[in-house]
Amino acid sequence: MRFKDIAGQEVIKKKLINNIRNNRVSHAQLFIGPEGCGKMALALAYVQYLNCMNKTEDDACGSCSSCNKFNKLIHPDLHMFFPVANNKEFTKDVKSSTYITHWREMVLQNPYFNLMQWYSHIGIENKQGIIKADDCNEIIRLMGLKPYESKYKAVIIWMVEKVYHAAAPKLLKILEEPPDNTLFILIAENQQQILKTILSRTQVFKIPQTSEEDVAKYLESEYNCEAQNAGKIAFLTAGNMVDANRMCKEGMDSVDSFKSFSEWMRSCYSFKAAEIFEKIDDFAKYGREKQKNLISYSLKMFRQSLLLSQNITTQSVLRLEGEEKDFLNKFSPYINSDNINEINELFQEAYINIERNANPKILFADLSFKMTKILRAGK
Ligand SMILES: [Zn+2]
C-alpha cells in the first residue's frame, strides 16, 4: 500500500511522513476515525514508507525489496491482527493467522471495507468476531524476537475495540513497555469502546472523514467514474469510502434512489395501504446492496430535510437541485428535531438488519408503518 493509493487525506499523510523524517515515530499509536476514512490503508502505507529503502519525499518507491513484500502484505516484519470467529471450514481454535490468506486477499483487492464486509468475506456474518487471547499471546511471542529484515517489527491491530475483554490486560502490558524495535498501530472507530488505559498508552492520531471532493476525484481516477456520477456518489456517502466503493461497483442504477424514496414517503404520508404494499414488494425484490443504498439515501434525505426545516444552508443543501430540491421543500416541514432521532435510529437499525439477512418484506413493512405514524404525527 502506498500513500498515492489512498483517497485524499493529504494533511494526515504529510504528518505521518514528517514524523518519520523527523525521527518522531512513537512506538504505540492509535489511528482512530470513522468508517471509510482509510485508516487501515494509511497504517499500511505508513509502515511501508518507514521500511522503504528508496523512499521519496512523499511516498514509498513501490519496487525495492522491502516494498515488493509489503505490496503483497507478506513482509516478515509485518504482523496483522483482526477480529475472527469460527466458520464452517475452521471450527475451532481460530485466530488471526487462521484467516491471514483471506485477509491479504481482502485488503489487496480493496483496502476500504467495514467489519460486516470482513465477516461476510470469511463466512461469519451472523457472529461477533473478536481478537482472541491467542492473538495477544502471539503478539507477546513476537515481542521476544528480533526483526527479520527491517529496523522495526510492525504490529497492526485492526478494530482494537474487538479485543476480547479477558485478553485486554495482556495487550496493555505490552503497550506499557513496547520494545524499541517494535511499532504498534492500533486501528479503531469508536473511541468510547476503547479502554481508557489503552488510550493513555498510545499516541492518538485522529483521522477525519475523507472530503467529498477527494472521494469524487478518487472515483474518477481509480474507477473511471464519470465526473457527475462521482460527485453524486461522494455527496450521498458523505465521504465514506466504503460506501462510495460499493455504490461505484453497483453502478449508478442503485444510486438513483430518489424516485423510490420520494414515492415511498408519499405513500406513507397519504397512508394508502395498497401503494405502501406495492412499494414493500418492490423493495423486497431489490438485492441487498440496493436495499442498503436506499436506506443510506433515505438517511441523507432526512438529514437534508432537517437542515432545510431549520433554515440551515450548508454546502450540501445548496447543491440540491431539480426534483430533489422540489421534493425536499415540501417534505422538510415534517422532519424536525423531535422526530429526527427516532427516524435515524429506525433506518440505521434497518441497515444493520439488511446486512444480517433480515426478511426484507417484514423489514420494509415495519419501516413503512412506523414512518406513516411519524409523518402523520408531524402533520
Ligand atoms: Zn521501496
Residues whose N, C-alpha, C, O or C-beta is under 5 A from the ligand:
A	BS01	ZN	C52 M53 N54 A60 C61 G62 S63 C64 C67
